[in-house]
Structure formats: C-alpha cells, structure tokens
Amino acid sequence: MSFKVIVLSVFMLMLSLTPSQARTVPPFYTDAASEWADSVMSTLSREKKITQLIMVAAWSNKDAAHIAEIRKLIMDWGIGGLIFFQGGPLRQANLCNDYQKLSQIPLLIGLDGEWGLSMRLDSTVRFPRQMTMAAMQNDSLIYDMGKEIGRQCKRMGIHVNFAPDIDINNNVMNPVIGSRSFGDDRTDVYKKALLYMKGMQDMGVLANGKHFPGHG
C-alpha cells in the first residue's frame, strides 16, 4: 500500500467537512515527502510495514521499567510512533530525543492536547477549552490559538496533536464531551474546528478531527 494512501486517510474526515473553497492541502504534504515515505516503505518487510502503523502510549512521568519497555518496542519491533500522555515538557523532550535515536525510521510523535500541551504536561500554557473558544466574537483568534499550539508542539518534537474535538454537544447527559465541544450547531462546530486545525497545520503539525461518532 502506498504511504500516500495511508496519510490521505488521516485527512479524509477533515476534507469532507470543509467548504469547497477551503479545501487546501497542508503545507507539509508534498510530493517530495510522499516519495521519501514510499521509498522507505518499499524497503520494509510486511511485518515491518505493519509495525510502522502502530503508535504506542508513552509517559514521561513513569519509572525506568516503562522507559525500558518503550525502548524495547522501538528496537525489537520497529514501532512507527508514540503518543505521549502525562508528564513534563523537559522530561518528554529528553525521552523523545532518546527514543528517536534508537529508531531506524523516524518515529511519529503524537500528543492528545485539545487545549494545548497542558492537557498532558505540567508547567505549560493552558489554553481555553473549545466551549470557551466558541463564545469568542472573533473566530480568527481560534486560528491564532491553533497556530501557537502548533508552534509549541513543534518545539517539543510532536508531529500530530489529536485535536480539536469536533463532537457535536447534543447530549446534556454525556459525561465526556461538555466543554470540550465547540457547541451544538454542527456547521458552527465544523467551521471553528477547521480554523483550529488549519492553525496547527500551518505550523507543520498534523491535526485530527476526533471522537465522532465515538462520544458525540
């Protein structure tokens, strides 16, 4: 399977929700990048291609046993990426550098940071949640916030931020979504989510329109 097909699948939901005039390709998705990825994938066995599709959970606030386990998965299995959860920015940056040195193919590093790094990492900037953003009168600020979150992710070596949350807040009994949603109007949610996504992706960080229909 072409790596281009795999990458395009990530954008499929985003593109399906975007008005035709706003359907733009992220700046990091280039023919040269796609050709490089395909050339790397073509050298791998079927098993290695499969492990390249696996992203493993990692923490920067766990013990040496956890770090050893991640290192083993990288060296012995050749996993494709890591998604970091709780920890601290300096600890995570150091671990990320260490893990990247161990990997024969650059790891895809992810974070689940809907309101920025502080959703997972201590001593970092806490941005407002989606419901607060939806209450702002100037939607361009959502793009600016997405861009700044993207800048901070890039500084941390994070390639994909699993944000924003694009669930429709249509169930008051839902214990998961609430303030993490842009609102209960699907058109407004899509418009605001796309501004957030574009801000991050203009900084070279992959966005992710997530949850629907899992929680929303």
Phi, psi and chi 1 to 4 in degrees:
 res  aa     phi    psi   chi1   chi2   chi3   chi4
   1 MET       -  135.9  178.3 -172.5  -65.9      -
   2 SER   -66.8  137.9  166.6      -      -      -
   3 PHE   -62.0  -28.2 -169.6   77.8      -      -
   4 LYS   -60.2  -39.3 -175.4 -178.1  -68.5 -173.4
   5 VAL   -63.9  -41.3  174.4      -      -      -
   6 ILE   -63.2  -46.3  -62.4  168.1      -      -
   7 VAL   -64.8  -42.2  173.3      -      -      -
   8 LEU   -62.8  -30.4  -79.8  174.8      -      -
   9 SER   -63.0  -30.1   67.4      -      -      -
  10 VAL   -65.1  -34.7  177.7      -      -      -
  11 PHE   -88.3   -6.8  -59.6  117.8      -      -
  12 MET   -58.7  -46.0 -166.8  169.1  -65.5      -
  13 LEU   -64.3  -44.0  175.0   61.1      -      -
  14 MET   -59.1  -45.4 -179.2 -173.3   74.3      -
  15 LEU   -67.6  -33.0  -66.0  176.7      -      -
  16 SER   -71.0  -19.5   70.2      -      -      -
  17 LEU   -99.4   -7.7  -59.5  178.0      -      -
  18 THR   -89.1  136.4  -47.2      -      -      -
  19 PRO   -57.1  150.0  -22.5   32.1      -      -
  20 SER   -56.8  -35.8   58.0      -      -      -
  21 GLN   -72.0  -14.0   67.1  -89.2   23.3      -
  22 ALA  -106.8    9.0      -      -      -      -
  23 ARG   -79.5   86.9  -68.3 -168.5  177.8 -174.6
  24 THR  -114.0  152.3   56.4      -      -      -
  25 VAL   -88.1  134.2  175.6      -      -      -
  26 PRO   -54.8  146.3  -25.8   35.4      -      -
  27 PRO   -62.8  -23.3   21.3  -32.7      -      -
  28 PHE   -86.2   -6.0   48.3   80.6      -      -
  29 TYR   -92.8   93.8 -176.8   67.1      -      -
  30 THR  -121.5  162.2   64.2      -      -      -
  31 ASP   -61.1  -39.4  -71.9  -19.0      -      -
  32 ALA   -63.5  -42.0      -      -      -      -
  33 ALA   -66.0  -40.4      -      -      -      -
  34 SER   -66.2  -40.0 -173.4      -      -      -
  35 GLU   -65.0  -39.6  -71.7  169.6    6.6      -
  36 TRP   -63.3  -46.3  173.8   84.6      -      -
  37 ALA   -61.8  -43.7      -      -      -      -
  38 ASP   -63.4  -37.4  -78.4  -23.6      -      -
  39 SER   -66.9  -35.6   70.3      -      -      -
  40 VAL   -70.4  -46.6  172.2      -      -      -
  41 MET   -61.0  -33.2  -66.7  -65.7  -79.7      -
  42 SER   -68.2  -16.5   67.2      -      -      -
  43 THR   -90.0   -6.6   66.9      -      -      -
  44 LEU   -96.7  149.7  -57.3  180.0      -      -
  45 SER   -71.7  169.0   66.1      -      -      -
  46 ARG   -59.5  -41.7  179.5 -178.3  -62.9  178.0
  47 GLU   -62.6  -42.6  -70.3   75.7   14.0      -
  48 LYS   -68.4  -34.0  -69.7  -65.4 -175.1 -178.6
  49 LYS   -63.7  -38.3  -72.6  177.6 -178.5  176.4
  50 ILE   -66.2  -46.4  -67.9  171.3      -      -
  51 THR   -66.4  -25.3   56.1      -      -      -
  52 GLN   -66.2  -19.1  -83.7  -64.6  -62.1      -
  53 LEU   -90.1    0.6  -61.9  175.7      -      -
  54 ILE  -100.0  126.2  -64.7  173.9      -      -
  55 MET  -112.6  123.7  177.9  176.9  -89.4      -
  56 VAL  -104.7  142.5  173.1      -      -      -
  57 ALA   -70.1  137.3      -      -      -      -
  58 ALA  -138.8  152.4      -      -      -      -
  59 TRP  -129.3  150.1  -75.4 -101.7      -      -
  60 SER  -106.1    9.7   58.0      -      -      -
  61 ASN  -119.2   19.6   63.8   -8.3      -      -
  62 LYS  -104.8  175.7  -72.0 -163.4  173.0 -176.2
  63 ASP   -83.0 -177.7   57.9   15.7      -      -
  64 ALA   -63.5  -29.2      -      -      -      -
  65 ALA   -64.9  -39.4      -      -      -      -
  66 HIS   -65.7  -44.0  170.4   69.9      -      -
  67 ILE   -61.5  -41.9  -65.2  172.4      -      -
  68 ALA   -64.1  -37.3      -      -      -      -
  69 GLU   -64.8  -43.6  179.5 -176.2   11.3      -
  70 ILE   -63.9  -44.3  -62.7  -62.8      -      -
  71 ARG   -58.8  -40.9  -74.1  173.4  171.5  164.1
  72 LYS   -65.2  -41.5 -176.4  174.9  177.3   60.6
  73 LEU   -62.8  -36.2  -72.0  169.9      -      -
  74 ILE   -71.0  -48.6  -66.7  169.0      -      -
  75 MET   -76.2  -40.0  -67.0 -174.1  -68.5      -
  76 ASP   -88.2  -31.9  -67.3   -3.6      -      -
  77 TRP  -111.8  -20.0  -67.8   94.0      -      -
  78 GLY    68.4   42.5      -      -      -      -
  79 ILE   -59.6  155.1   57.8  172.4      -      -
  80 GLY   -86.6  -22.4      -      -      -      -
  81 GLY  -166.3  174.1      -      -      -      -
  82 LEU  -134.2  139.7  -62.2  169.3      -      -
  83 ILE  -113.3  118.4  173.8  169.4      -      -
  84 PHE   -85.3  142.5  -82.6   95.4      -      -
  85 PHE  -116.2 -134.9  -70.9   93.5      -      -
  86 GLN   -62.7  148.5  -79.4   75.2   16.9      -
  87 GLY   160.1 -151.8      -      -      -      -
  88 GLY  -130.5  154.5      -      -      -      -
  89 PRO   -62.1  -44.5   20.9  -31.7      -      -
  90 LEU   -68.6  -44.0 -177.0   58.5      -      -
  91 ARG   -61.3  -42.3  -73.5  168.0  -73.7  163.6
  92 GLN   -67.6  -41.7  179.1  171.6  -47.8      -
  93 ALA   -60.6  -43.4      -      -      -      -
  94 ASN   -64.4  -42.9  -72.0  -26.9      -      -
  95 LEU   -66.0  -41.3  -78.9  173.8      -      -
  96 CYS   -59.9  -44.4 -174.5      -      -      -
  97 ASN   -61.9  -41.1  -70.4  -23.2      -      -
  98 ASP   -64.3  -47.1  177.4   56.2      -      -
  99 TYR   -65.0  -38.9  -65.6  147.7      -      -
 100 GLN   -63.2  -37.1  -70.6  -73.4   17.5      -
 101 LYS   -65.4  -29.2  -70.4  175.7 -176.7  176.9
 102 LEU   -81.0  -19.8  -64.0  174.5      -      -
 103 SER   -90.6  132.2 -175.9      -      -      -
 104 GLN   -68.8  -33.0  -67.7 -177.0  -10.0      -
 105 ILE  -114.2  135.7  -60.9  172.3      -      -
 106 PRO   -51.5  131.1  -27.6   35.4      -      -
 107 LEU   -74.9  141.9  -67.3  163.2      -      -
 108 LEU   -85.7  116.5 -176.8   68.9      -      -
 109 ILE  -102.3  127.7  -56.6  -63.0      -      -
 110 GLY  -121.3  163.7      -      -      -      -
 111 LEU  -148.8  146.2 -175.5   87.3      -      -
 112 ASP  -101.4   88.5 -174.0   16.3      -      -
 113 GLY  -128.6   76.6      -      -      -      -
 114 GLU   -63.1  -37.6  -66.0  169.8   14.5      -
 115 TRP  -113.9   38.7   47.2   90.5      -      -
 116 GLY    95.8 -174.6      -      -      -      -
 117 LEU   -58.7  -28.2  -60.5  179.0      -      -
 118 SER   -68.6  -13.0   68.7      -      -      -
 119 MET   -63.7  -23.5 -174.7  170.8  173.4      -
 120 ARG  -126.4  -28.0  -57.1  -63.6  173.3 -174.8
 121 LEU  -115.2  137.7  -55.9  178.7      -      -
 122 ASP   -73.0  165.5   60.0   35.6      -      -
 123 SER    51.9   38.5   61.6      -      -      -
 124 THR  -128.2  167.2   53.7      -      -      -
 125 VAL   -69.6  129.6  176.9      -      -      -
 126 ARG   -98.5  112.7  176.0  176.4  -72.8  -87.1
 127 PHE   -88.1  163.7  -69.7   91.8      -      -
 128 PRO   -68.3  154.6   22.0  -32.1      -      -
 129 ARG   -75.4  169.2  -65.1 -164.4 -179.8 -164.0
 130 GLN   -59.3  -39.8  -83.6   74.6   -3.8      -
 131 MET   -61.7  -37.8 -174.2  174.7  -76.2      -
 132 THR   -67.4  -41.3  -58.2      -      -      -
 133 MET   -60.2  -38.6  -75.7 -173.6  -92.6      -
 134 ALA   -65.1  -25.1      -      -      -      -
 135 ALA   -81.1  -11.6      -      -      -      -
 136 MET   -71.2  147.7  -63.8 -170.7  -58.6      -
 137 GLN   -83.1  -20.1  -61.4  -60.3  -52.7      -
 138 ASN  -112.3  101.4 -175.8   -4.1      -      -
 139 ASP   -66.0  -21.3  -79.3   -5.1      -      -
 140 SER   -63.6  -22.8   67.6      -      -      -
 141 LEU   -66.5  -27.3  -66.3  174.9      -      -
 142 ILE   -66.4  -42.6  -60.4  174.1      -      -
 143 TYR   -61.0  -45.1  168.7   82.7      -      -
 144 ASP   -60.9  -40.8  -67.6  -21.1      -      -
 145 MET   -65.7  -43.6 -168.5 -165.8   78.3      -
 146 GLY   -58.9  -38.5      -      -      -      -
 147 LYS   -66.2  -42.0 -166.7  170.8 -178.8  179.8
 148 GLU   -69.3  -39.3  175.7   58.0   20.1      -
 149 ILE   -62.9  -40.2  -70.5  173.5      -      -
 150 GLY   -61.2  -41.0      -      -      -      -
 151 ARG   -62.5  -43.3 -174.5 -168.7   70.1   81.6
 152 GLN   -67.9  -39.4  -67.3 -177.5   14.4      -
 153 CYS   -61.4  -44.9  -74.6      -      -      -
 154 LYS   -62.0  -39.6 -167.4  171.0 -176.6  178.3
 155 ARG   -61.2  -30.1 -178.6   84.0 -178.7  -90.8
 156 MET   -88.2   -1.4  -72.6  -71.2  -62.1      -
 157 GLY    79.1   21.5      -      -      -      -
 158 ILE   -92.7  127.9  -64.0  166.2      -      -
 159 HIS   -96.5  -27.9  -52.6  112.9      -      -
 160 VAL  -136.9  128.5   52.0      -      -      -
 161 ASN  -107.3  120.7 -175.9   14.2      -      -
 162 PHE   -77.0   72.9  -71.5   89.7      -      -
 163 ALA  -156.4  158.9      -      -      -      -
 164 PRO   -83.3 -179.5   33.3  -37.0      -      -
 165 ASP   -87.3  121.2 -178.4  -21.1      -      -
 166 ILE  -110.2   23.9   61.3  164.6      -      -
 167 ASP   -65.2  148.2  -70.2  -52.5      -      -
 168 ILE   -87.6  124.7  -46.7  -60.3      -      -
 169 ASN   -82.4   70.9 -164.9   25.5      -      -
 170 ASN  -108.6   11.5   58.3    2.4      -      -
 171 ASN  -136.5  103.4  180.0    3.4      -      -
 172 VAL   -66.6  -17.1  -65.9      -      -      -
 173 MET   -88.7   -2.8  -58.4  -59.3  -68.2      -
 174 ASN   -70.6  118.7 -169.2  -44.4      -      -
 175 PRO   -83.6   -3.7   32.9  -36.0      -      -
 176 VAL  -102.5  -41.7  177.7      -      -      -
 177 ILE   -84.9  -79.7  -58.2  -54.3      -      -
 178 GLY    51.3 -119.4      -      -      -      -
 179 SER   -69.9   -6.1   61.3      -      -      -
 180 ARG   -81.3   -8.1  -63.9  166.1   68.3 -173.2
 181 SER   -98.8  150.9  169.6      -      -      -
 182 PHE   -74.2  -16.7  -77.3  106.8      -      -
 183 GLY   151.2 -166.5      -      -      -      -
 184 ASP  -107.8    2.9   58.0    4.7      -      -
 185 ASP  -103.6  115.9  179.8  -87.1      -      -
 186 ARG   -63.0  -37.5   64.2 -178.7 -176.4 -179.8
 187 THR   -65.2  -43.2  -58.8      -      -      -
 188 ASP   -65.8  -40.5 -160.8   43.2      -      -
 189 VAL   -60.3  -46.6  168.6      -      -      -
 190 TYR   -61.5  -45.7  -63.8  162.9      -      -
 191 LYS   -61.4  -45.4  -73.9  168.6   58.1  179.6
 192 LYS   -70.9  -39.3  -72.5  175.9  167.4   56.3
 193 ALA   -62.1  -39.5      -      -      -      -
 194 LEU   -67.7  -33.5  -71.4  167.5      -      -
 195 LEU   -64.5  -44.1  -74.3  168.8      -      -
 196 TYR   -60.6  -47.6 -173.6  147.8      -      -
 197 MET   -62.5  -44.1  -63.9  166.5   84.4      -
 198 LYS   -64.9  -38.0 -170.9  174.6 -171.1  -57.1
 199 GLY   -59.1  -46.2      -      -      -      -
 200 MET   -65.9  -44.6  -75.2 -161.5  -64.2      -
 201 GLN   -71.6  -26.4  -65.1 -168.3  156.8      -
 202 ASP   -67.9  -17.6  -78.4   -9.4      -      -
 203 MET   -96.7    5.9  -67.0  -56.9  -65.3      -
 204 GLY    86.9   17.4      -      -      -      -
 205 VAL  -113.4  127.8  174.5      -      -      -
 206 LEU   -70.6  130.8 -177.9   63.3      -      -
 207 ALA   -94.6  171.0      -      -      -      -
 208 ASN  -148.8  117.9 -174.1  -81.1      -      -
 209 GLY   -84.4  102.2      -      -      -      -
 210 LYS  -116.3  171.7   69.3  178.3 -174.2 -178.2
 211 HIS    83.2  -53.7  -76.3  164.1      -      -
 212 PHE   -58.0  127.8 -178.4   81.7      -      -
 213 PRO   -95.8   24.9   35.4  -34.5      -      -
 214 GLY   -64.0  -45.5      -      -      -      -
 215 HIS  -119.1  -29.3  -71.1  -50.8      -      -
 216 GLY   -79.6      -      -      -      -      -
